[in-house]
Amino acid sequence: MIESLTNYHMVSIGLGLIMLILGSIIDIWKREIHDYYWIGFGIIGFLLVFFSSEIIPNLLTIGFALIIAPFVILIWRIGLFGGADAFALIALAVIAPMATFTENPVTPFTTLSNAAILFVIPFLINIIRNGISQIKGENIFEGFDDSIIKKIIAAFIGYRSKNPKFGFAIEKTQNGKKRIDLTIHHAENQEFCTTPNTWITPGIPYLLLITGGFVIQLFFGDIILARFLGT
């Protein structure tokens, strides 16, 4: 039994962290992760259950945690994030379902909701970057004839890149004039922009935010739920 060496839940949490951290590194490096990666970790996590002292309760916990699966698959199909992100959350539900070191409440959606909070960070970085450019006297919206509302939104979700690499264009040329394009595109189908001096929204690997969301879950639980319940 695993408990003869260490606690089953600690092993599953460690496995989950290894999967997410290695996956994040691969995602940053290659910008693509094969489905077999998540399947392999998921199988290992499932087999670990049978080395625990409470097989049935742990299987029931996994079954409950997997209610997140259809939700993240739907989000993936809509295009709000990639397949790797969906499979990572499903594999995590098998490996370390609703794991936490605290007594704070957690749900099958806690890692995802915590990650959504971290998603605010790139917006703040964009605003700071654009603010600094304006202070330097750069006309970041040169050539654009859009409303102030569109420009504010663009300043939150992106920036003007001299040499874009891993970002998606949020501008287009219409009737010979530059326009801010706020159309939502599928996360897996849109190609990275390589046109110099183009407004882009950075293609941040959401897997990094999922990893951060899981770490927050381990040490603080569900941030949104705890706030709502006043715990």
PyRosetta script that sets phi, psi and omega in degrees:
from pyrosetta import init, pose_from_sequence

init()
pose = pose_from_sequence("MIESLTNYHMVSIGLGLIMLILGSIIDIWKREIHDYYWIGFGIIGFLLVFFSSEIIPNLLTIGFALIIAPFVILIWRIGLFGGADAFALIALAVIAPMATFTENPVTPFTTLSNAAILFVIPFLINIIRNGISQIKGENIFEGFDDSIIKKIIAAFIGYRSKNPKFGFAIEKTQNGKKRIDLTIHHAENQEFCTTPNTWITPGIPYLLLITGGFVIQLFFGDIILARFLGT")
pose.set_psi(1, 144.1)
pose.set_omega(1, 179.1)
pose.set_phi(2, -62.5)
pose.set_psi(2, -32.6)
pose.set_omega(2, -178.4)
pose.set_phi(3, -62.0)
pose.set_psi(3, -19.9)
pose.set_omega(3, 177.7)
pose.set_phi(4, -69.4)
pose.set_psi(4, -19.5)
pose.set_omega(4, 178.4)
pose.set_phi(5, -108.6)
pose.set_psi(5, -46.5)
pose.set_omega(5, -178.4)
pose.set_phi(6, -160.9)
pose.set_psi(6, 169.9)
pose.set_omega(6, -177.6)
pose.set_phi(7, -72.4)
pose.set_psi(7, 137.2)
pose.set_omega(7, -179.1)
pose.set_phi(8, -56.4)
pose.set_psi(8, -43.3)
pose.set_omega(8, -176.9)
pose.set_phi(9, -67.0)
pose.set_psi(9, -34.6)
pose.set_omega(9, 177.3)
pose.set_phi(10, -67.0)
pose.set_psi(10, -39.0)
pose.set_omega(10, 178.0)
pose.set_phi(11, -64.5)
pose.set_psi(11, -43.0)
pose.set_omega(11, -178.9)
pose.set_phi(12, -66.7)
pose.set_psi(12, -38.7)
pose.set_omega(12, 177.1)
pose.set_phi(13, -64.6)
pose.set_psi(13, -43.4)
pose.set_omega(13, 178.0)
pose.set_phi(14, -61.0)
pose.set_psi(14, -41.7)
pose.set_omega(14, 179.0)
pose.set_phi(15, -64.5)
pose.set_psi(15, -40.9)
pose.set_omega(15, 178.5)
pose.set_phi(16, -62.7)
pose.set_psi(16, -42.2)
pose.set_omega(16, 178.9)
pose.set_phi(17, -65.1)
pose.set_psi(17, -42.8)
pose.set_omega(17, 178.5)
pose.set_phi(18, -60.2)
pose.set_psi(18, -45.5)
pose.set_omega(18, 179.9)
pose.set_phi(19, -59.3)
pose.set_psi(19, -46.7)
pose.set_omega(19, -176.5)
pose.set_phi(20, -70.8)
pose.set_psi(20, -41.8)
pose.set_omega(20, -178.4)
pose.set_phi(21, -67.1)
pose.set_psi(21, -47.7)
pose.set_omega(21, 177.8)
pose.set_phi(22, -63.0)
pose.set_psi(22, -40.5)
pose.set_omega(22, 178.6)
pose.set_phi(23, -61.9)
pose.set_psi(23, -40.0)
pose.set_omega(23, 178.7)
pose.set_phi(24, -63.9)
pose.set_psi(24, -41.2)
pose.set_omega(24, 179.1)
pose.set_phi(25, -63.2)
pose.set_psi(25, -45.4)
pose.set_omega(25, 178.8)
pose.set_phi(26, -63.2)
pose.set_psi(26, -40.5)
pose.set_omega(26, -178.7)
pose.set_phi(27, -64.1)
pose.set_psi(27, -40.7)
pose.set_omega(27, 178.1)
pose.set_phi(28, -67.9)
pose.set_psi(28, -39.6)
pose.set_omega(28, -175.4)
pose.set_phi(29, -74.3)
pose.set_psi(29, -50.5)
pose.set_omega(29, -174.0)
pose.set_phi(30, -107.5)
pose.set_psi(30, -13.4)
pose.set_omega(30, -177.9)
pose.set_phi(31, 60.6)
pose.set_psi(31, 22.9)
pose.set_omega(31, 178.4)
pose.set_phi(32, -160.2)
pose.set_psi(32, 137.3)
pose.set_omega(32, 178.2)
pose.set_phi(33, -130.0)
pose.set_psi(33, 129.7)
pose.set_omega(33, -178.4)
pose.set_phi(34, -70.2)
pose.set_psi(34, 147.2)
pose.set_omega(34, -179.7)
pose.set_phi(35, -59.6)
pose.set_psi(35, -30.1)
pose.set_omega(35, -178.8)
pose.set_phi(36, -61.1)
pose.set_psi(36, -27.2)
pose.set_omega(36, 178.9)
pose.set_phi(37, -60.1)
pose.set_psi(37, -49.2)
pose.set_omega(37, -178.3)
pose.set_phi(38, -72.0)
pose.set_psi(38, -37.4)
pose.set_omega(38, 178.9)
pose.set_phi(39, -62.1)
pose.set_psi(39, -43.9)
pose.set_omega(39, 180.0)
pose.set_phi(40, -60.4)
pose.set_psi(40, -48.4)
pose.set_omega(40, 179.0)
pose.set_phi(41, -65.5)
pose.set_psi(41, -38.1)
pose.set_omega(41, 179.3)
pose.set_phi(42, -62.6)
pose.set_psi(42, -41.5)
pose.set_omega(42, 178.8)
pose.set_phi(43, -64.1)
pose.set_psi(43, -44.6)
pose.set_omega(43, 178.9)
pose.set_phi(44, -60.5)
pose.set_psi(44, -45.1)
pose.set_omega(44, 179.6)
pose.set_phi(45, -62.0)
pose.set_psi(45, -39.0)
pose.set_omega(45, 179.1)
pose.set_phi(46, -67.0)
pose.set_psi(46, -42.7)
pose.set_omega(46, -179.3)
pose.set_phi(47, -66.0)
pose.set_psi(47, -30.3)
pose.set_omega(47, 178.7)
pose.set_phi(48, -59.4)
pose.set_psi(48, -31.0)
pose.set_omega(48, -178.6)
pose.set_phi(49, -56.8)
pose.set_psi(49, -36.5)
pose.set_omega(49, -175.1)
pose.set_phi(50, -77.4)
pose.set_psi(50, -1.4)
pose.set_omega(50, 172.8)
pose.set_phi(51, -104.3)
pose.set_psi(51, 3.7)
pose.set_omega(51, 179.5)
pose.set_phi(52, -91.3)
pose.set_psi(52, 167.0)
pose.set_omega(52, -178.6)
pose.set_phi(53, -87.0)
pose.set_psi(53, -11.6)
pose.set_omega(53, -178.9)
pose.set_phi(54, -127.3)
pose.set_psi(54, 71.8)
pose.set_omega(54, -173.1)
pose.set_phi(55, -63.4)
pose.set_psi(55, -51.8)
pose.set_omega(55, -176.1)
pose.set_phi(56, -62.7)
pose.set_psi(56, -50.2)
pose.set_omega(56, 178.0)
pose.set_phi(57, -57.9)
pose.set_psi(57, -38.9)
pose.set_omega(57, -179.9)
pose.set_phi(58, -68.7)
pose.set_psi(58, -36.9)
pose.set_omega(58, 176.7)
pose.set_phi(59, -66.3)
pose.set_psi(59, -38.4)
pose.set_omega(59, 177.9)
pose.set_phi(60, -65.7)
pose.set_psi(60, -38.0)
pose.set_omega(60, 177.7)
pose.set_phi(61, -63.7)
pose.set_psi(61, -42.6)
pose.set_omega(61, 177.4)
pose.set_phi(62, -61.8)
pose.set_psi(62, -44.4)
pose.set_omega(62, 179.6)
pose.set_phi(63, -59.3)
pose.set_psi(63, -40.6)
pose.set_omega(63, 178.6)
pose.set_phi(64, -68.7)
pose.set_psi(64, -42.3)
pose.set_omega(64, -178.5)
pose.set_phi(65, -63.0)
pose.set_psi(65, -28.7)
pose.set_omega(65, -177.0)
pose.set_phi(66, -74.8)
pose.set_psi(66, 1.3)
pose.set_omega(66, 174.4)
pose.set_phi(67, -65.8)
pose.set_psi(67, -13.5)
pose.set_omega(67, 176.8)
pose.set_phi(68, -73.6)
pose.set_psi(68, -21.2)
pose.set_omega(68, -173.2)
pose.set_phi(69, -55.9)
pose.set_psi(69, -55.0)
pose.set_omega(69, -179.1)
pose.set_phi(70, -62.8)
pose.set_psi(70, -30.7)
pose.set_omega(70, -179.6)
pose.set_phi(71, -66.9)
pose.set_psi(71, -48.5)
pose.set_omega(71, -177.6)
pose.set_phi(72, -72.5)
pose.set_psi(72, -29.3)
pose.set_omega(72, 175.5)
pose.set_phi(73, -65.5)
pose.set_psi(73, -39.4)
pose.set_omega(73, 177.1)
pose.set_phi(74, -63.5)
pose.set_psi(74, -44.2)
pose.set_omega(74, 178.4)
pose.set_phi(75, -61.5)
pose.set_psi(75, -39.4)
pose.set_omega(75, 177.9)
pose.set_phi(76, -63.5)
pose.set_psi(76, -46.5)
pose.set_omega(76, -178.5)
pose.set_phi(77, -64.3)
pose.set_psi(77, -35.5)
pose.set_omega(77, 177.0)
pose.set_phi(78, -66.1)
pose.set_psi(78, -32.4)
pose.set_omega(78, 177.7)
pose.set_phi(79, 105.8)
pose.set_psi(79, 12.6)
pose.set_omega(79, -179.0)
pose.set_phi(80, -75.6)
pose.set_psi(80, -26.1)
pose.set_omega(80, 167.4)
pose.set_phi(81, -151.6)
pose.set_psi(81, 173.9)
pose.set_omega(81, -171.2)
pose.set_phi(82, -82.0)
pose.set_psi(82, 169.2)
pose.set_omega(82, 178.8)
pose.set_phi(83, -62.1)
pose.set_psi(83, -35.4)
pose.set_omega(83, 179.4)
pose.set_phi(84, -60.9)
pose.set_psi(84, -38.2)
pose.set_omega(84, 179.6)
pose.set_phi(85, -66.3)
pose.set_psi(85, -42.0)
pose.set_omega(85, 178.9)
pose.set_phi(86, -64.5)
pose.set_psi(86, -46.8)
pose.set_omega(86, -178.7)
pose.set_phi(87, -66.9)
pose.set_psi(87, -32.8)
pose.set_omega(87, 178.1)
pose.set_phi(88, -63.2)
pose.set_psi(88, -43.9)
pose.set_omega(88, -179.9)
pose.set_phi(89, -68.0)
pose.set_psi(89, -35.9)
pose.set_omega(89, 177.9)
pose.set_phi(90, -68.5)
pose.set_psi(90, -45.8)
pose.set_omega(90, 178.6)
pose.set_phi(91, -62.0)
pose.set_psi(91, -39.2)
pose.set_omega(91, 179.5)
pose.set_phi(92, -64.7)
pose.set_psi(92, -34.9)
pose.set_omega(92, 178.0)
pose.set_phi(93, -64.8)
pose.set_psi(93, -28.1)
pose.set_omega(93, 177.5)
pose.set_phi(94, -82.5)
pose.set_psi(94, -42.4)
pose.set_omega(94, -174.8)
pose.set_phi(95, -74.5)
pose.set_psi(95, -51.4)
pose.set_omega(95, -175.7)
pose.set_phi(96, -136.9)
pose.set_psi(96, 68.6)
pose.set_omega(96, -175.4)
pose.set_phi(97, -64.1)
pose.set_psi(97, 120.2)
pose.set_omega(97, 175.9)
pose.set_phi(98, 52.0)
pose.set_psi(98, 38.0)
pose.set_omega(98, -178.0)
pose.set_phi(99, -73.8)
pose.set_psi(99, 140.4)
pose.set_omega(99, 176.2)
pose.set_phi(100, -161.5)
pose.set_psi(100, 150.8)
pose.set_omega(100, 176.3)
pose.set_phi(101, -92.5)
pose.set_psi(101, -4.3)
pose.set_omega(101, -174.5)
pose.set_phi(102, -107.1)
pose.set_psi(102, 175.2)
pose.set_omega(102, 174.2)
pose.set_phi(103, -98.0)
pose.set_psi(103, 4.5)
pose.set_omega(103, 178.3)
pose.set_phi(104, -69.8)
pose.set_psi(104, 151.0)
pose.set_omega(104, -177.1)
pose.set_phi(105, -66.9)
pose.set_psi(105, 142.7)
pose.set_omega(105, 173.5)
pose.set_phi(106, -135.5)
pose.set_psi(106, 156.1)
pose.set_omega(106, 178.0)
pose.set_phi(107, -134.1)
pose.set_psi(107, 173.3)
pose.set_omega(107, 175.4)
pose.set_phi(108, -60.1)
pose.set_psi(108, -16.8)
pose.set_omega(108, -177.0)
pose.set_phi(109, -102.3)
pose.set_psi(109, 5.3)
pose.set_omega(109, -173.4)
pose.set_phi(110, -62.6)
pose.set_psi(110, -47.2)
pose.set_omega(110, 179.7)
pose.set_phi(111, -57.9)
pose.set_psi(111, -42.6)
pose.set_omega(111, -179.2)
pose.set_phi(112, -67.2)
pose.set_psi(112, -42.7)
pose.set_omega(112, -179.0)
pose.set_phi(113, -69.0)
pose.set_psi(113, -36.8)
pose.set_omega(113, 175.5)
pose.set_phi(114, -65.1)
pose.set_psi(114, -39.2)
pose.set_omega(114, 178.2)
pose.set_phi(115, -63.6)
pose.set_psi(115, -35.7)
pose.set_omega(115, 179.1)
pose.set_phi(116, -63.2)
pose.set_psi(116, -35.0)
pose.set_omega(116, 176.8)
pose.set_phi(117, -64.9)
pose.set_psi(117, -42.6)
pose.set_omega(117, 180.0)
pose.set_phi(118, -65.9)
pose.set_psi(118, -21.5)
pose.set_omega(118, -179.3)
pose.set_phi(119, -63.9)
pose.set_psi(119, -16.6)
pose.set_omega(119, 178.3)
pose.set_phi(120, -69.8)
pose.set_psi(120, -28.8)
pose.set_omega(120, -175.6)
pose.set_phi(121, -56.3)
pose.set_psi(121, -47.9)
pose.set_omega(121, 178.1)
pose.set_phi(122, -58.3)
pose.set_psi(122, -34.3)
pose.set_omega(122, 177.6)
pose.set_phi(123, -62.0)
pose.set_psi(123, -43.9)
pose.set_omega(123, -179.9)
pose.set_phi(124, -64.3)
pose.set_psi(124, -40.3)
pose.set_omega(124, 178.8)
pose.set_phi(125, -62.7)
pose.set_psi(125, -41.9)
pose.set_omega(125, 178.8)
pose.set_phi(126, -62.4)
pose.set_psi(126, -44.3)
pose.set_omega(126, -179.9)
pose.set_phi(127, -62.3)
pose.set_psi(127, -43.3)
pose.set_omega(127, 179.0)
pose.set_phi(128, -63.7)
pose.set_psi(128, -44.9)
pose.set_omega(128, 179.6)
pose.set_phi(129, -59.9)
pose.set_psi(129, -46.9)
pose.set_omega(129, -179.0)
pose.set_phi(130, -68.8)
pose.set_psi(130, -35.1)
pose.set_omega(130, 177.4)
pose.set_phi(131, -64.0)
pose.set_psi(131, -42.5)
pose.set_omega(131, 178.4)
pose.set_phi(132, -63.2)
pose.set_psi(132, -41.5)
pose.set_omega(132, 178.6)
pose.set_phi(133, -61.5)
pose.set_psi(133, -40.3)
pose.set_omega(133, 178.9)
pose.set_phi(134, -66.5)
pose.set_psi(134, -40.9)
pose.set_omega(134, 178.5)
pose.set_phi(135, -61.8)
pose.set_psi(135, -35.3)
pose.set_omega(135, 178.7)
pose.set_phi(136, -73.3)
pose.set_psi(136, -5.9)
pose.set_omega(136, 179.0)
pose.set_phi(137, 90.7)
pose.set_psi(137, 11.0)
pose.set_omega(137, 179.8)
pose.set_phi(138, -78.7)
pose.set_psi(138, 137.5)
pose.set_omega(138, 176.4)
pose.set_phi(139, -92.5)
pose.set_psi(139, 86.3)
pose.set_omega(139, -172.8)
pose.set_phi(140, -69.0)
pose.set_psi(140, -18.1)
pose.set_omega(140, 178.8)
pose.set_phi(141, -109.7)
pose.set_psi(141, 27.3)
pose.set_omega(141, 179.7)
pose.set_phi(142, -61.3)
pose.set_psi(142, 128.6)
pose.set_omega(142, 178.3)
pose.set_phi(143, 89.9)
pose.set_psi(143, -3.6)
pose.set_omega(143, -179.2)
pose.set_phi(144, -99.6)
pose.set_psi(144, 138.7)
pose.set_omega(144, 178.0)
pose.set_phi(145, -123.4)
pose.set_psi(145, 64.7)
pose.set_omega(145, -178.5)
pose.set_phi(146, -115.4)
pose.set_psi(146, 166.4)
pose.set_omega(146, 179.2)
pose.set_phi(147, -68.2)
pose.set_psi(147, 158.3)
pose.set_omega(147, 179.5)
pose.set_phi(148, -62.3)
pose.set_psi(148, -32.5)
pose.set_omega(148, 179.0)
pose.set_phi(149, -63.3)
pose.set_psi(149, -45.9)
pose.set_omega(149, 179.1)
pose.set_phi(150, -62.8)
pose.set_psi(150, -38.7)
pose.set_omega(150, -179.6)
pose.set_phi(151, -67.1)
pose.set_psi(151, -38.3)
pose.set_omega(151, 178.3)
pose.set_phi(152, -64.7)
pose.set_psi(152, -44.3)
pose.set_omega(152, 178.4)
pose.set_phi(153, -61.6)
pose.set_psi(153, -43.9)
pose.set_omega(153, 179.3)
pose.set_phi(154, -61.1)
pose.set_psi(154, -37.9)
pose.set_omega(154, -179.6)
pose.set_phi(155, -67.2)
pose.set_psi(155, -26.5)
pose.set_omega(155, 177.4)
pose.set_phi(156, -80.0)
pose.set_psi(156, -43.9)
pose.set_omega(156, -172.1)
pose.set_phi(157, -92.9)
pose.set_psi(157, -9.9)
pose.set_omega(157, -177.8)
pose.set_phi(158, -160.3)
pose.set_psi(158, -165.9)
pose.set_omega(158, -179.8)
pose.set_phi(159, -160.7)
pose.set_psi(159, 166.2)
pose.set_omega(159, 179.1)
pose.set_phi(160, -87.7)
pose.set_psi(160, 117.7)
pose.set_omega(160, -175.9)
pose.set_phi(161, -104.9)
pose.set_psi(161, 131.8)
pose.set_omega(161, 178.4)
pose.set_phi(162, -71.2)
pose.set_psi(162, -41.3)
pose.set_omega(162, 179.7)
pose.set_phi(163, -136.5)
pose.set_psi(163, 78.5)
pose.set_omega(163, -177.3)
pose.set_phi(164, -64.7)
pose.set_psi(164, 145.1)
pose.set_omega(164, 179.3)
pose.set_phi(165, -128.6)
pose.set_psi(165, -62.4)
pose.set_omega(165, 179.9)
pose.set_phi(166, -113.8)
pose.set_psi(166, 69.0)
pose.set_omega(166, 179.6)
pose.set_phi(167, -151.2)
pose.set_psi(167, 161.4)
pose.set_omega(167, -179.2)
pose.set_phi(168, -111.2)
pose.set_psi(168, 134.4)
pose.set_omega(168, -177.4)
pose.set_phi(169, -64.3)
pose.set_psi(169, 135.8)
pose.set_omega(169, 174.3)
pose.set_phi(170, -121.4)
pose.set_psi(170, 29.0)
pose.set_omega(170, 173.8)
pose.set_phi(171, -136.9)
pose.set_psi(171, 156.1)
pose.set_omega(171, 177.4)
pose.set_phi(172, -147.9)
pose.set_psi(172, 160.7)
pose.set_omega(172, 177.5)
pose.set_phi(173, -102.2)
pose.set_psi(173, 123.8)
pose.set_omega(173, -177.6)
pose.set_phi(174, -130.2)
pose.set_psi(174, 119.0)
pose.set_omega(174, -177.1)
pose.set_phi(175, 55.1)
pose.set_psi(175, 39.7)
pose.set_omega(175, 177.6)
pose.set_phi(176, 78.3)
pose.set_psi(176, 3.3)
pose.set_omega(176, -179.5)
pose.set_phi(177, -118.7)
pose.set_psi(177, 146.0)
pose.set_omega(177, 177.8)
pose.set_phi(178, -76.7)
pose.set_psi(178, 137.4)
pose.set_omega(178, 178.7)
pose.set_phi(179, -134.1)
pose.set_psi(179, 144.3)
pose.set_omega(179, 173.9)
pose.set_phi(180, -76.3)
pose.set_psi(180, 129.5)
pose.set_omega(180, -177.4)
pose.set_phi(181, -111.6)
pose.set_psi(181, 108.7)
pose.set_omega(181, -178.1)
pose.set_phi(182, -101.4)
pose.set_psi(182, 18.5)
pose.set_omega(182, 178.7)
pose.set_phi(183, -64.8)
pose.set_psi(183, 135.1)
pose.set_omega(183, 178.0)
pose.set_phi(184, -82.8)
pose.set_psi(184, 126.1)
pose.set_omega(184, 179.4)
pose.set_phi(185, -112.3)
pose.set_psi(185, 158.2)
pose.set_omega(185, 178.4)
pose.set_phi(186, -65.2)
pose.set_psi(186, 131.0)
pose.set_omega(186, -174.5)
pose.set_phi(187, -60.4)
pose.set_psi(187, -29.6)
pose.set_omega(187, -175.9)
pose.set_phi(188, -96.6)
pose.set_psi(188, -16.0)
pose.set_omega(188, -174.9)
pose.set_phi(189, -98.3)
pose.set_psi(189, -24.9)
pose.set_omega(189, -177.1)
pose.set_phi(190, -77.9)
pose.set_psi(190, 136.0)
pose.set_omega(190, -179.2)
pose.set_phi(191, -86.6)
pose.set_psi(191, 151.6)
pose.set_omega(191, 177.4)
pose.set_phi(192, -67.1)
pose.set_psi(192, 144.1)
pose.set_omega(192, 179.1)
pose.set_phi(193, -81.3)
pose.set_psi(193, 137.5)
pose.set_omega(193, 177.4)
pose.set_phi(194, -125.5)
pose.set_psi(194, 6.8)
pose.set_omega(194, -179.2)
pose.set_phi(195, -78.9)
pose.set_psi(195, 124.6)
pose.set_omega(195, -179.0)
pose.set_phi(196, -60.6)
pose.set_psi(196, 152.8)
pose.set_omega(196, 176.5)
pose.set_phi(197, 52.5)
pose.set_psi(197, 52.1)
pose.set_omega(197, -179.2)
pose.set_phi(198, -122.0)
pose.set_psi(198, 142.4)
pose.set_omega(198, 173.8)
pose.set_phi(199, -72.9)
pose.set_psi(199, 124.8)
pose.set_omega(199, -178.8)
pose.set_phi(200, -131.5)
pose.set_psi(200, 159.5)
pose.set_omega(200, 166.6)
pose.set_phi(201, -108.6)
pose.set_psi(201, 126.4)
pose.set_omega(201, -174.2)
pose.set_phi(202, -62.4)
pose.set_psi(202, 137.2)
pose.set_omega(202, 178.0)
pose.set_phi(203, -84.8)
pose.set_psi(203, 73.3)
pose.set_omega(203, -177.0)
pose.set_phi(204, -72.7)
pose.set_psi(204, 127.2)
pose.set_omega(204, 176.5)
pose.set_phi(205, -61.4)
pose.set_psi(205, 112.4)
pose.set_omega(205, -177.8)
pose.set_phi(206, -64.0)
pose.set_psi(206, -18.6)
pose.set_omega(206, 178.9)
pose.set_phi(207, -61.4)
pose.set_psi(207, -32.0)
pose.set_omega(207, 175.7)
pose.set_phi(208, -62.0)
pose.set_psi(208, -41.2)
pose.set_omega(208, -180.0)
pose.set_phi(209, -70.5)
pose.set_psi(209, -35.4)
pose.set_omega(209, 176.6)
pose.set_phi(210, -63.7)
pose.set_psi(210, -42.3)
pose.set_omega(210, 177.2)
pose.set_phi(211, -60.7)
pose.set_psi(211, -46.0)
pose.set_omega(211, 177.2)
pose.set_phi(212, -62.3)
pose.set_psi(212, -39.5)
pose.set_omega(212, 178.5)
pose.set_phi(213, -63.1)
pose.set_psi(213, -36.7)
pose.set_omega(213, 178.5)
pose.set_phi(214, -69.7)
pose.set_psi(214, -41.4)
pose.set_omega(214, 178.1)
pose.set_phi(215, -62.1)
pose.set_psi(215, -43.1)
pose.set_omega(215, 176.9)
pose.set_phi(216, -61.1)
pose.set_psi(216, -40.8)
pose.set_omega(216, 178.4)
pose.set_phi(217, -59.9)
pose.set_psi(217, -41.4)
pose.set_omega(217, -178.3)
pose.set_phi(218, -62.7)
pose.set_psi(218, -41.4)
pose.set_omega(218, -172.3)
pose.set_phi(219, -102.2)
pose.set_psi(219, -18.6)
pose.set_omega(219, -177.0)
pose.set_phi(220, -131.0)
pose.set_psi(220, -11.3)
pose.set_omega(220, -177.4)
pose.set_phi(221, 82.2)
pose.set_psi(221, -147.1)
pose.set_omega(221, -179.1)
pose.set_phi(222, -92.9)
pose.set_psi(222, 108.7)
pose.set_omega(222, -175.3)
pose.set_phi(223, -60.8)
pose.set_psi(223, -47.9)
pose.set_omega(223, -177.3)
pose.set_phi(224, -66.8)
pose.set_psi(224, -45.8)
pose.set_omega(224, -178.9)
pose.set_phi(225, -65.5)
pose.set_psi(225, -40.9)
pose.set_omega(225, 179.2)
pose.set_phi(226, -63.2)
pose.set_psi(226, -38.7)
pose.set_omega(226, 178.3)
pose.set_phi(227, -65.6)
pose.set_psi(227, -41.4)
pose.set_omega(227, -178.6)
pose.set_phi(228, -67.2)
pose.set_psi(228, -39.2)
pose.set_omega(228, -178.1)
pose.set_phi(229, -85.6)
pose.set_psi(229, -10.9)
pose.set_omega(229, 179.6)
pose.set_phi(230, 72.9)
pose.set_psi(230, 29.5)
pose.set_omega(230, -179.4)
pose.set_phi(231, -96.9)
pose.dump_pdb("model.pdb")
